[in-house]
Amino acid sequence: MDDIDKIIESLEKEIKILFSSDNSGHDIYHLRRTLNIALHLQEKEGGDRFIIAVASFLHDVHRIIQNETGKFCSPEESLPKVKEVLEKAKINDPRNERVLECIRLHEEYNFSNSGKTAKDIEALIVQDADNLDAMGAVGIARVFAYGGAHDVPIWKPEAPLPEGNWDEGTFRSVSQIHHFYEKLLRLKDNMNTDTGKKIALERHGFMENYLKEFFKEWKGEK
Protein backbone atom coordinates (compact mmCIF):
# COMPACT_ATOMS: atom_id res chain seq x y z
CA MET A 1 0.00 0.00 0.00
CA ASP A 2 1.44 3.39 -0.99
CA ASP A 3 1.89 5.93 1.80
CA ILE A 4 0.35 8.81 -0.10
CA ASP A 5 0.81 11.30 2.73
CA LYS A 6 4.58 10.72 2.83
CA ILE A 7 4.85 10.88 -0.95
CA ILE A 8 2.98 14.21 -1.10
CA GLU A 9 5.06 15.55 1.79
CA SER A 10 8.24 14.77 -0.15
CA LEU A 11 6.89 16.39 -3.30
CA GLU A 12 5.69 19.49 -1.48
CA LYS A 13 9.17 20.10 -0.10
CA GLU A 14 10.41 20.29 -3.70
CA ILE A 15 7.69 22.48 -5.19
CA LYS A 16 6.46 24.72 -2.37
CA ILE A 17 9.03 27.43 -3.11
CA LEU A 18 8.31 27.20 -6.85
CA PHE A 19 4.63 27.94 -6.26
CA SER A 20 5.07 30.44 -3.41
CA SER A 21 5.14 33.50 -5.67
CA ASP A 22 2.06 32.61 -7.74
CA ASN A 23 -0.79 35.10 -7.38
CA SER A 24 -2.97 33.86 -10.22
CA GLY A 25 -4.87 31.08 -8.44
CA HIS A 26 -2.43 28.34 -9.45
CA ASP A 27 -0.66 28.21 -6.09
CA ILE A 28 0.13 25.43 -3.63
CA TYR A 29 -3.39 25.69 -2.19
CA HIS A 30 -4.86 24.93 -5.61
CA LEU A 31 -2.62 21.86 -5.79
CA ARG A 32 -3.74 20.68 -2.36
CA ARG A 33 -7.42 21.17 -3.19
CA THR A 34 -7.04 19.39 -6.52
CA LEU A 35 -5.29 16.52 -4.75
CA ASN A 36 -8.06 16.23 -2.17
CA ILE A 37 -10.80 16.31 -4.81
CA ALA A 38 -8.92 13.74 -6.91
CA LEU A 39 -8.55 11.34 -3.98
CA HIS A 40 -12.25 11.71 -3.20
CA LEU A 41 -13.09 10.86 -6.81
CA GLN A 42 -10.70 7.90 -6.70
CA GLU A 43 -12.51 6.48 -3.66
CA LYS A 44 -15.77 6.58 -5.58
CA GLU A 45 -14.58 5.76 -9.10
CA GLY A 46 -11.48 3.59 -8.66
CA GLY A 47 -8.11 3.88 -10.38
CA ASP A 48 -4.54 3.79 -9.10
CA ARG A 49 -4.33 6.02 -6.05
CA PHE A 50 -0.59 6.72 -6.43
CA ILE A 51 -0.90 7.86 -10.04
CA ILE A 52 -3.91 10.05 -9.32
CA ALA A 53 -2.38 11.62 -6.22
CA VAL A 54 1.01 12.46 -7.73
CA ALA A 55 -0.40 13.64 -11.05
CA SER A 56 -3.01 15.87 -9.44
CA PHE A 57 -0.42 17.41 -7.13
CA LEU A 58 2.10 18.12 -9.90
CA HIS A 59 -0.30 18.96 -12.73
CA ASP A 60 0.40 22.72 -12.79
CA VAL A 61 4.20 22.84 -13.02
CA HIS A 62 3.74 24.34 -16.48
CA ARG A 63 2.14 27.40 -14.85
CA ILE A 64 5.36 28.12 -12.97
CA ILE A 65 7.37 27.82 -16.18
CA GLN A 66 4.98 30.31 -17.79
CA ASN A 67 5.43 32.72 -14.90
CA GLU A 68 9.20 32.49 -15.18
CA THR A 69 9.44 32.81 -18.97
CA GLY A 70 6.43 34.99 -19.73
CA LYS A 71 5.53 32.56 -22.52
CA PHE A 72 2.81 29.94 -22.81
CA CYS A 73 3.95 26.48 -21.71
CA SER A 74 1.80 23.42 -22.36
CA PRO A 75 1.55 20.60 -19.81
CA GLU A 76 3.54 18.40 -22.20
CA GLU A 77 6.40 20.91 -22.31
CA SER A 78 6.57 20.83 -18.50
CA LEU A 79 7.20 17.09 -18.25
CA PRO A 80 11.04 17.33 -18.06
CA LYS A 81 10.63 19.64 -15.06
CA VAL A 82 8.10 17.27 -13.48
CA LYS A 83 10.58 14.40 -13.92
CA GLU A 84 13.20 16.51 -12.18
CA VAL A 85 10.84 17.10 -9.24
CA LEU A 86 10.11 13.39 -8.96
CA GLU A 87 13.82 12.58 -8.98
CA LYS A 88 14.66 15.18 -6.33
CA ALA A 89 11.82 13.88 -4.15
CA LYS A 90 13.18 10.34 -4.66
CA ILE A 91 9.86 9.14 -6.06
CA ASN A 92 11.24 6.32 -8.20
CA ASP A 93 8.24 4.27 -9.22
CA PRO A 94 7.52 2.38 -12.45
CA ARG A 95 4.16 4.19 -12.55
CA ASN A 96 5.85 7.57 -12.96
CA GLU A 97 5.38 7.38 -16.73
CA ARG A 98 1.64 7.07 -16.23
CA VAL A 99 1.78 10.06 -13.89
CA LEU A 100 3.42 12.07 -16.65
CA GLU A 101 0.76 10.96 -19.13
CA CYS A 102 -2.02 12.16 -16.80
CA ILE A 103 -0.32 15.53 -16.50
CA ARG A 104 0.12 15.78 -20.26
CA LEU A 105 -3.60 15.19 -20.82
CA HIS A 106 -5.10 17.14 -17.94
CA GLU A 107 -6.06 20.26 -19.93
CA GLU A 108 -8.23 18.54 -22.53
CA TYR A 109 -11.72 19.95 -23.17
CA ASN A 110 -14.58 18.80 -25.35
CA PHE A 111 -15.10 22.45 -26.31
CA SER A 112 -11.55 22.90 -27.61
CA ASN A 113 -10.31 22.47 -31.16
CA SER A 114 -8.33 19.34 -30.27
CA GLY A 115 -11.04 17.70 -28.15
CA LYS A 116 -10.46 14.96 -25.59
CA THR A 117 -8.33 11.84 -25.96
CA ALA A 118 -7.82 10.58 -22.38
CA LYS A 119 -9.16 7.09 -21.78
CA ASP A 120 -7.60 5.83 -18.53
CA ILE A 121 -9.60 6.45 -15.35
CA GLU A 122 -6.57 8.07 -13.71
CA ALA A 123 -6.30 10.77 -16.39
CA LEU A 124 -10.06 11.28 -16.41
CA ILE A 125 -10.09 11.80 -12.64
CA VAL A 126 -7.21 14.29 -12.74
CA GLN A 127 -9.07 16.24 -15.42
CA ASP A 128 -12.24 16.27 -13.30
CA ALA A 129 -10.44 17.29 -10.12
CA ASP A 130 -8.66 20.21 -11.76
CA ASN A 131 -11.86 21.38 -13.45
CA LEU A 132 -13.90 21.16 -10.26
CA ASP A 133 -11.50 23.56 -8.55
CA ALA A 134 -12.23 26.02 -11.38
CA MET A 135 -15.94 25.96 -10.48
CA GLY A 136 -18.08 27.12 -7.58
CA ALA A 137 -17.07 29.66 -4.95
CA VAL A 138 -13.35 28.92 -5.17
CA GLY A 139 -13.51 28.92 -8.95
CA ILE A 140 -15.05 32.40 -8.92
CA ALA A 141 -12.31 33.64 -6.59
CA ARG A 142 -9.66 32.15 -8.86
CA VAL A 143 -11.09 33.85 -11.95
CA PHE A 144 -10.61 37.25 -10.37
CA ALA A 145 -7.21 36.37 -8.92
CA TYR A 146 -6.03 35.30 -12.38
CA GLY A 147 -7.58 38.31 -14.07
CA GLY A 148 -6.02 40.71 -11.61
CA ALA A 149 -2.61 39.11 -12.04
CA HIS A 150 -2.85 39.43 -15.84
CA ASP A 151 -4.46 42.88 -16.10
CA VAL A 152 -7.78 41.56 -17.41
CA PRO A 153 -10.71 43.91 -16.68
CA ILE A 154 -13.65 42.67 -14.63
CA TRP A 155 -16.30 43.15 -17.33
CA LYS A 156 -16.71 44.81 -20.69
CA PRO A 157 -20.44 44.85 -21.44
CA GLU A 158 -19.87 46.26 -24.93
CA ALA A 159 -17.93 43.16 -26.01
CA PRO A 160 -20.02 40.21 -27.30
CA LEU A 161 -19.97 36.97 -25.35
CA PRO A 162 -17.70 34.32 -26.88
CA GLU A 163 -18.88 31.64 -29.27
CA GLY A 164 -17.22 28.53 -30.65
CA ASN A 165 -14.31 26.52 -29.34
CA TRP A 166 -11.81 27.66 -26.72
CA ASP A 167 -8.19 26.57 -26.30
CA GLU A 168 -5.82 27.19 -23.40
CA GLY A 169 -2.94 29.44 -24.39
CA THR A 170 -4.36 30.69 -27.68
CA PHE A 171 -7.09 32.97 -26.38
CA ARG A 172 -6.97 36.03 -24.14
CA SER A 173 -10.18 36.85 -22.30
CA VAL A 174 -11.82 40.20 -23.06
CA SER A 175 -12.85 40.36 -19.42
CA GLN A 176 -12.99 38.14 -16.37
CA ILE A 177 -16.74 37.71 -16.73
CA HIS A 178 -16.24 36.65 -20.35
CA HIS A 179 -14.07 33.79 -19.08
CA PHE A 180 -17.09 32.27 -17.35
CA TYR A 181 -18.69 31.86 -20.76
CA GLU A 182 -15.48 30.82 -22.53
CA LYS A 183 -14.70 28.03 -20.11
CA LEU A 184 -16.18 27.78 -16.63
CA LEU A 185 -19.85 27.40 -17.52
CA ARG A 186 -18.87 24.72 -20.03
CA LEU A 187 -17.07 22.53 -17.51
CA LYS A 188 -20.26 20.91 -16.22
CA ASP A 189 -20.68 19.14 -19.55
CA ASN A 190 -16.95 18.34 -19.78
CA MET A 191 -16.88 16.11 -16.69
CA ASN A 192 -15.87 12.46 -17.05
CA THR A 193 -16.91 10.62 -13.89
CA ASP A 194 -20.34 10.21 -12.33
CA THR A 195 -19.08 11.60 -9.03
CA GLY A 196 -17.48 14.56 -10.77
CA LYS A 197 -20.69 15.28 -12.66
CA LYS A 198 -22.70 15.43 -9.42
CA ILE A 199 -20.29 17.85 -7.78
CA ALA A 200 -20.03 19.94 -10.94
CA LEU A 201 -23.81 20.33 -11.15
CA GLU A 202 -23.93 21.99 -7.72
CA ARG A 203 -20.93 24.24 -8.39
CA HIS A 204 -22.32 25.20 -11.80
CA GLY A 205 -25.55 26.34 -10.16
CA PHE A 206 -23.59 28.47 -7.71
CA MET A 207 -21.79 30.21 -10.57
CA GLU A 208 -25.04 30.83 -12.43
CA ASN A 209 -26.55 32.45 -9.33
CA TYR A 210 -23.43 34.54 -8.86
CA LEU A 211 -23.61 35.86 -12.42
CA LYS A 212 -27.28 36.78 -12.02
CA GLU A 213 -26.40 38.83 -8.95
CA PHE A 214 -23.34 40.31 -10.65
CA PHE A 215 -25.29 41.63 -13.65
CA LYS A 216 -28.01 42.95 -11.36
CA GLU A 217 -25.51 44.90 -9.27
CA TRP A 218 -23.53 46.00 -12.33
CA LYS A 219 -26.64 47.77 -13.58
CA GLY A 220 -27.08 49.44 -10.20
CA GLU A 221 -30.32 47.61 -9.49
CA LYS A 222 -31.51 46.98 -5.96
Beta strands, then each sheet from edge to edge (+ up, - down):
end
